[in-house]
């Protein structure tokens, strides 16, 4: 066996410094701080802290408001993941079948990808505005008085719609490339074996897309849990009041509005564990699910 | 079982690229037809048009007496074996074979029965629970065959099914496909670029070139009486030798110093003489009464075991030719050999059109 050798054994570490320092500075250090802070009761003005053990965790978990937020987060995540996946799959299947001007069609579908979450939130804020929003007017035609920021359900609806809209392009790109990597000859073999296109899709194409779909499911759950912060913040104008918010928003709100650093740290540690579990599931499943030879 | 017939079938792709330029062909009941030709000759396109995977620009395709131009692939009652097998990777071997039957609403027991019979026939019964990725190339090939035969279709379509196998397995599978097809008696259309596969499998060969049928015939017919220089050069390995022949007024001359004792009347000015490498005889002396006598300046000898290929030039500077000799040839480079060929082994082609010219045997002169 030939060993790759560097003249100075420090060189590989040196090359890793940029990456390692970013991980250390922006992930490990804050994460460590959060874990430490979750066991302390911090003085709101930073004059001192007291070790309280698991108290922050117990307080958080037994708080009805926290449980409500967790419940809403779960529903929000399921709704966003389900609709953004299914709509983008439908679009990808249709775009895959387009023969003429396919690239411009695809570019149009991917466009939304370039919009930052807070901007997406602003766009929605205008579209769904209680007085000026055209979509609010449209909803009124069907007898639905849409009151963004006032009615909890309406706010949740706009939040979900915006989050779904924003996530569709990402899913679309992955589904489209997944569809294109299904060998053409397998599609053709299926065309000879099965007359119904719908049935062919569910029995052959869809199972072959499963690895992509599963990967996207994890990505979408992570997205709905964390990356929707910008959208939520803009839509509720930084004033949650009685509006529904997600766990991540609550972490921010409790820490920087409520000045409860300890409790908020405990909440973020819980979220960290959640991400950790999701990542493990993802790696385990993806290795097992890949069908291609 | 069914007759497949093609009438003036054409395929024009976007941008006016004509892939198939009017092919007419009738495949009799139970016949094994091989479409052979170089890549890009339109053979796969033709097969895919029969399968329904490619739209037919004009002309008609009939399977079992009815026109199927607009019929869905699944309704044509054909089964296809693909080059890369195209097995469903997420289904077990059993499900791969049963899928087409399930979708046709066949009874569960009947499916199980058919799959079992096919699996036994193909010796894959022990792999029925496995996924395709757990099978070797040869086994996958068998599953693909199994998927075709359980359907008991009107016709089998094969799209270069053996190209992905190694040389030894290819020979073995070639024989098995032939045996299987004969025992089932199913009309088959087989596409390949491998002339050996074509020769051994076909009841009749269809040689395609540039979207046009060059010749249709039994393998031996095609080999012995090629209708064009293309067919002559494509079928047979090493390829047929082509020698230019010039008209010198009173007779045809091959080259200075060589004799061509053939006389015939034709209004063609330039001829090409074709002789297969094995049709030359290495004569003992320079004198010969054969239709063709020439001298070969040996440049190299290749020993390939049972036979040898003697490479050289005709005369000192003439065109290159290859002579096939049985056993080990003891010739060395630089040696001059006397070659002869009898009249019936000579093929004459019009140099311009490449078409074979008929020469009446009585016109050979001494």
Interface residues (C-beta under 8 A of the other chain):
Chain A: X183 X185 X186 X188 X189 X190 X191 X192 X193 X194 X195 X196 X199 X203 X204 X207 X208 X210 X291 X292 X293
Chain B: X51 X52 X53 X72 X73 X74 X75 X76 X78 X79 X80 X82 X83 X84 X86 X87 X88 X89 X90 X99 X100 X103 X132 X133 X147
